[in-house]
Amino acid sequence: MSNIPYTISINGVDNVGKTTQMRLLPSHYTISKISRFRVGNTRMDKLHQQGLLQRWWWESTSEDFVCSMVETMAHRYWNATIDLDSQVVLFDRGVAMFEAISVAVIATKRPDHDLDRARMAFRTILEESKLHLPKETFAILLTHGEGPMESLQITLSREKEILDERYRLYQVLLQSELQRQERDGVYQHIIRISATSSIGNVQNELREVIFKYTTNSLFLPMLHQLETVYIISGLSNSGKSSIADNFCSHYGTAHAFRARIVYFNDLISEKLGRSMYSLADKEQARELYHELERFSTAHYWLKIIILESMHSHLVTEWLKVWLGDKLRVVYVDTVESLRLNRGLVMPEVIASKDTLKVARGVGLIRFDADLVLDNNDSLANTVNNLLNFDRKGKLKRSGQLAVQELT
C-alpha cells in the first residue's frame, strides 16, 4: 500500500468561507489540515512575524513575490506529505489558487493591469527560475454570488478593514482569474454557495465530494449517525436533569444518551491541555462539535444526544449555524417559586447561579429556542410534551408531517 496521502485543496474567492469549512472538516490523526501560505522558516512567515508582509506584498518585484510564494508552497507540501500517519492532506488554498493570486498581484502592479500579460510574466518567472510545484490530487473551488459582480460585492462587504482602491482592483483581477480557471476546467469540482446555503449544507456537500473520491468514512456527513442533538437549557432547579433523564429512559440507552455539557467540555480541555473556557465562543463551539463527532462515531448506535445545562448563547448559535435542524434547542421554563421549593440549596445560592447563567446568555437561548418547555405542571406531562415535539421533528425530517397536517 502506498504511503503517499491523498492531497486535496479547498480554493475560492476571498471571504467565501474556505477556512471555516476547512476547520469543520473531520479532526483525526490520519487527516492533516494545512492552513494558508504562511509556514515556519520561510521568507513569508518571517515577514509576517515582523509585520512587513502587507508592505512586501505590494512593493516586492514580481520575481521576488513568485519565488517566495513557491518556497512557501513547496515547504508546506513537503511537510504535509512526509507524515506517515496522514491518509488525507487538506490544503487551505492550493497550487491553482497560488497561481491565480500571483497573476492578480502582478497585474495589479502593472500600469495596464492586463491579466494575460501578467499570466505570461508569471510563467516566464517559473520557467527561467526552473520552479515547479506538485499539484494536489484533487482541487475544489468554492464560489458565491450569482455572477462576477455579486461575487465581488459579497467579498468586499465581508472585509473588516477599510478598503483602498488598490485592494479593490486586486479583488477584481483575482476573481476574474479564478473565473478563467473555472472555465478552463482547472478544478475537479465546483461548489456554488447561494444566498440560502447554510454553512452546514456547504460542509456536507464538501464532505460528500471528498468521500466520493477518497472513500474515507470520516468524511461522511456531519454527525450522520445521529437523528437529533438536543440542547436543554434553563435557570437553576428548573428540572432540566429530571426531564432529560426521563426522556432518555423512554428511548433506552441503546438509542439516547444524556450528559451535562461540562462532561464534554472536560474531555475537550484534557485534549487541549488548557481550559475549554479560555477559547473564544466560536472556537468553543467548534471544539464541542468535533468532540460530538468523535463521541457519536465511537457510540454509533446512538440516535439522540442531549447536552444538558448549556447556557452560552453564542456557542449555541454557532452550533445551530453549522448543524441546522439536526440541533434542537429546548428551554425549560419554570416559575421561581417552584424552582425554590424543588431545590436543596439556599435561595441566595440559586440566585447567584442564575446571575451567572443570565450573564452567559441563557435569556437569549430562551428567546431563540425551538421549544420553550413549560415545566410548571407534572413531570410526566412535561416529558410527554417533549416526546411529542421529538416525534414531530422525526415526521418533519421524513416528509410525513406536511401530509398528516393536510389530512
C-alpha positions in Angstrom: 0.0 0.0 0.0 1.4 3.4 -0.9 2.3 5.8 1.9 1.6 8.9 -0.3 -1.5 10.6 1.1 -4.4 11.8 -0.9 -4.0 15.6 -1.3 -7.0 17.9 -1.6 -7.1 21.7 -1.8 -10.0 24.0 -0.9 -9.9 27.1 -3.1 -12.1 30.1 -3.8 -12.6 33.8 -3.8 -11.7 35.7 -0.6 -14.4 35.6 2.2 -16.2 32.7 0.6 -15.7 30.6 3.8 -12.7 28.4 2.9 -11.1 28.5 6.3 -14.4 27.9 8.1 -15.1 24.9 6.0 -11.6 23.5 6.5 -11.9 23.8 10.2 -15.3 22.0 10.2 -13.9 19.0 8.3 -13.2 15.9 10.4 -10.5 16.2 13.1 -8.5 13.0 13.1 -4.8 11.9 13.3 -5.0 10.5 9.8 -6.1 13.8 8.4 -3.7 16.7 8.1 -5.1 20.2 7.7 -2.7 22.7 6.3 -3.5 26.4 6.7 -2.8 29.3 4.3 0.5 30.2 2.8 2.5 31.2 5.9 4.5 28.3 7.4 7.6 28.3 9.6 11.1 29.1 8.4 10.1 30.7 5.1 10.6 34.3 4.0 6.8 35.0 4.0 6.5 33.7 7.6 9.4 35.9 8.7 7.9 39.0 7.0 4.6 38.2 8.7 6.3 38.0 12.2 8.0 41.3 11.5 4.7 43.0 10.5 6.1 43.6 7.0 4.1 41.1 4.9 1.5 43.6 3.6 4.1 46.1 2.6 6.2 43.4 0.9 3.1 42.0 -0.8 2.6 45.2 -2.8 6.2 46.6 -3.1 8.2 43.4 -4.0 9.2 42.7 -7.5 7.2 40.1 -9.4 10.2 37.7 -9.4 10.6 38.1 -5.6 6.9 37.6 -5.0 6.6 34.5 -7.1 9.8 32.8 -5.8 8.8 33.5 -2.2 5.4 32.1 -2.8 6.8 29.0 -4.4 9.2 28.5 -1.4 6.2 28.6 0.9 4.0 26.3 -1.2 6.8 23.7 -1.6 7.7 23.9 2.1 4.2 23.2 3.3 3.6 20.5 0.7 6.7 18.6 1.7 6.0 18.9 5.5 2.4 17.7 5.0 3.2 14.7 2.8 6.0 13.2 4.8 3.7 12.5 7.8 3.4 8.7 7.8 0.1 8.8 9.6 -1.6 11.1 7.1 -4.0 9.4 4.7 -5.6 12.7 3.6 -4.0 16.1 3.4 -6.3 19.1 3.1 -4.8 22.4 1.9 -6.5 25.8 2.6 -5.7 27.1 -0.9 -3.7 25.0 -3.4 -1.4 25.4 -6.4 -4.1 26.8 -8.7 -5.1 29.4 -6.1 -1.5 30.3 -5.7 -1.2 30.9 -9.4 -4.4 33.0 -9.5 -3.1 35.1 -6.6 0.3 35.6 -8.2 -1.2 36.6 -11.6 -3.6 39.0 -9.9 -0.8 40.6 -7.8 1.4 41.0 -10.9 -1.5 42.5 -12.9 -2.3 44.9 -10.1 1.3 46.2 -10.1 1.3 46.6 -13.9 0.3 50.0 -15.3 -2.1 48.3 -17.8 -3.5 45.8 -15.3 -3.5 43.2 -18.1 -4.2 39.7 -16.8 -3.0 38.0 -20.0 0.4 39.7 -19.8 0.6 39.1 -16.1 0.0 35.4 -16.7 2.8 35.3 -19.3 5.1 37.1 -16.9 4.3 34.6 -14.1 5.0 31.6 -16.4 8.2 33.2 -17.6 9.4 33.6 -14.0 8.7 29.9 -13.2 10.4 28.8 -16.4 13.5 30.9 -16.0 13.9 30.1 -12.3 13.2 26.4 -13.0 10.5 26.3 -10.4 7.9 23.5 -10.3 5.2 22.6 -7.8 3.4 19.3 -7.5 -0.3 19.7 -7.9 -2.8 18.2 -5.4 -4.7 15.1 -6.3 -7.9 16.9 -6.2 -8.8 20.7 -6.3 -12.2 22.0 -5.2 -13.4 25.6 -5.9 -16.0 27.4 -3.7 -17.9 30.3 -5.3 -20.6 32.6 -4.1 -23.0 35.0 -5.8 -25.0 34.7 -9.0 -22.3 36.4 -11.1 -19.0 38.2 -11.1 -20.4 41.5 -9.8 -22.4 39.9 -7.0 -19.5 37.7 -6.0 -17.2 40.8 -5.8 -19.8 42.7 -3.8 -20.1 39.8 -1.3 -16.3 39.5 -0.9 -15.8 43.2 -0.3 -18.8 43.5 2.1 -17.2 40.9 4.4 -13.9 42.8 4.7 -13.4 44.2 8.2 -10.7 46.8 7.3 -11.1 50.0 5.3 -10.5 49.2 1.6 -8.3 51.2 -0.7 -8.6 51.3 -4.5 -5.6 49.1 -5.0 -7.1 46.3 -2.9 -10.4 46.7 -4.8 -8.6 46.4 -8.1 -6.7 43.3 -6.9 -10.0 41.7 -5.9 -11.5 42.4 -9.4 -8.4 40.8 -11.0 -8.3 37.9 -8.7 -11.9 37.0 -9.2 -11.5 37.3 -13.0 -8.5 35.0 -12.9 -10.4 32.4 -10.8 -13.3 32.5 -13.2 -11.0 31.9 -16.1 -9.5 28.9 -14.3 -13.0 27.6 -13.7 -13.9 28.0 -17.4 -10.7 26.2 -18.3 -11.5 23.2 -16.1 -8.7 23.7 -13.6 -10.8 22.5 -10.7 -12.2 19.0 -10.5 -15.3 20.1 -8.5 -17.2 23.4 -8.1 -19.4 24.1 -5.0 -21.7 27.0 -5.6 -22.8 28.8 -2.5 -26.2 30.5 -2.8 -27.7 33.1 -0.5 -29.8 30.3 1.1 -26.9 27.9 1.6 -26.1 27.3 5.3 -22.5 26.6 6.5 -23.7 23.1 7.5 -25.1 22.4 4.0 -21.9 23.5 2.3 -19.9 21.4 4.8 -21.9 18.3 4.0 -21.6 18.9 0.2 -17.9 19.3 0.7 -17.7 16.1 2.7 -19.8 14.3 0.0 -17.3 15.3 -2.7 -14.2 14.3 -0.6 -15.8 10.9 0.4 -16.7 10.2 -3.2 -13.0 10.4 -4.2 -11.3 9.0 -1.1 -14.0 6.6 0.2 -12.8 7.6 3.6 -15.7 7.1 6.0 -14.5 10.0 8.2 -15.9 12.3 5.5 -19.5 11.1 5.8 -22.0 13.9 6.6 -21.7 15.7 9.9 -23.0 13.6 12.8 -24.6 11.4 10.2 -25.4 8.6 12.7 -27.5 10.9 14.9 -31.1 11.9 14.3 -31.0 14.8 16.8 -28.7 16.7 19.2 -30.8 18.4 21.9 -29.5 21.3 24.0 -31.6 21.6 27.2 -31.1 25.0 28.9 -32.9 26.8 31.7 -32.4 28.5 35.1 -31.2 26.7 38.2 -33.6 23.9 39.5 -35.9 24.3 36.5 -36.0 20.5 36.1 -33.5 20.0 33.3 -31.9 16.8 34.6 -35.2 15.1 35.5 -36.6 15.8 32.1 -33.5 14.7 30.2 -33.3 11.5 32.3 -36.9 10.6 31.8 -36.7 11.4 28.1 -33.7 9.1 27.6 -35.3 6.4 29.7 -38.3 6.4 27.3 -36.0 5.5 24.4 -33.4 3.4 26.2 -29.6 3.6 26.5 -29.3 1.9 23.0 -31.0 4.9 21.5 -30.4 8.1 23.6 -27.6 9.5 25.8 -27.6 12.5 28.1 -24.8 14.3 29.7 -24.2 17.7 31.3 -22.3 20.0 28.9 -19.4 20.0 31.4 -18.8 16.3 30.6 -17.8 17.2 27.0 -16.1 20.4 28.0 -13.8 18.4 30.4 -12.9 16.0 27.6 -12.0 18.9 25.3 -10.0 20.7 28.0 -8.0 17.5 28.6 -7.2 17.1 24.9 -6.3 20.8 24.6 -4.2 20.9 27.7 -6.0 24.0 28.8 -9.5 25.1 29.8 -12.1 25.0 27.1 -13.5 28.2 28.5 -10.3 30.1 27.6 -11.3 29.8 23.9 -13.5 32.3 22.1 -17.1 31.3 21.7 -16.7 30.2 18.1 -13.7 28.1 19.0 -15.6 26.6 21.9 -18.4 25.7 19.6 -16.1 24.1 17.0 -14.3 22.0 19.6 -17.6 20.9 21.0 -18.8 20.0 17.5 -15.7 17.9 16.9 -16.0 16.2 20.3 -19.6 15.3 19.5 -18.5 13.9 16.2 -15.9 11.7 17.8 -18.3 10.6 20.5 -21.1 9.7 18.1 -18.7 7.8 15.9 -17.5 5.7 18.9 -21.1 5.2 20.0 -22.5 4.6 16.6 -25.7 3.0 17.9 -27.0 6.3 19.4 -29.6 8.3 17.6 -30.1 11.1 20.2 -27.6 13.0 22.3 -28.8 15.5 24.9 -26.5 18.3 26.1 -27.8 19.4 29.4 -27.2 22.8 31.1 -25.9 24.7 28.1 -26.1 28.4 29.0 -23.8 30.1 26.4 -26.0 31.8 23.8 -23.1 32.4 21.3 -21.8 28.8 21.5 -25.4 27.6 20.9 -25.8 29.9 18.0 -22.6 28.7 16.2 -23.7 25.1 16.7 -27.1 26.0 15.2 -25.5 27.6 12.2 -23.4 24.5 11.5 -25.8 21.7 12.4 -29.1 23.3 11.3 -32.3 21.3 12.1 -30.2 18.4 13.5 -29.7 20.6 16.6 -32.9 21.3 18.6 -32.7 23.9 21.4 -35.1 23.4 24.3 -35.5 25.9 27.2 -37.2 24.6 30.3 -39.4 27.3 31.8 -40.3 27.0 35.4 -41.6 29.7 37.7 -39.3 30.9 40.5 -41.5 29.7 43.4 -41.3 26.1 42.1 -37.6 26.3 41.5 -37.0 27.5 45.0 -39.2 24.7 46.5 -37.5 22.0 44.5 -34.0 23.0 45.5 -32.0 21.6 48.4 -29.8 24.7 48.5 -30.4 28.2 49.9 -32.3 30.7 47.7 -29.3 33.0 47.6 -27.2 30.2 46.1 -29.8 29.7 43.4 -30.0 33.4 42.7 -26.2 33.5 42.4 -26.2 30.7 39.9 -29.0 32.3 37.9 -27.0 35.5 37.7 -24.1 33.7 36.1 -26.4 31.9 33.6 -28.1 35.1 32.6 -24.7 36.7 32.1 -23.7 33.9 29.7 -26.9 34.4 27.7 -29.5 31.9 29.0 -32.2 34.5 28.4 -31.3 34.8 24.7 -31.3 31.0 24.4 -34.9 31.1 25.7 -35.8 33.7 23.0 -34.3 31.7 20.2 -35.3 28.2 21.4 -37.0 25.7 19.1 -39.2 24.8 22.1 -39.9 26.6 25.4 -41.0 23.7 27.6 -43.4 24.6 30.3 -42.4 22.7 33.5 -44.9 24.1 35.9 -47.2 21.0 35.7 -46.3 17.4 36.5 -43.0 15.9 35.3 -44.9 13.3 33.3 -46.8 15.9 31.3 -43.6 17.9 30.6 -41.7 14.8 29.4 -44.7 13.8 27.2 -44.7 17.3 25.6 -41.0 16.9 24.8 -41.6 13.4 23.3 -44.4 14.9 21.1 -42.0 17.6 20.0 -39.4 14.9 19.2 -41.9 12.8 17.2 -43.0 15.9 15.2 -39.3 16.5 14.4 -38.9 13.0 13.1 -42.0 13.3 11.0 -40.9 16.6 9.5 -37.5 15.2 8.6 -39.1 12.2 6.9 -41.6 14.4 5.0 -44.6 12.9 6.6 -45.7 15.9 8.8 -47.0 18.0 6.0 -49.1 15.1 4.7 -50.6 14.5 8.1 -51.4 18.1 8.6 -53.2 18.3 5.2 -55.2 15.2 6.0 
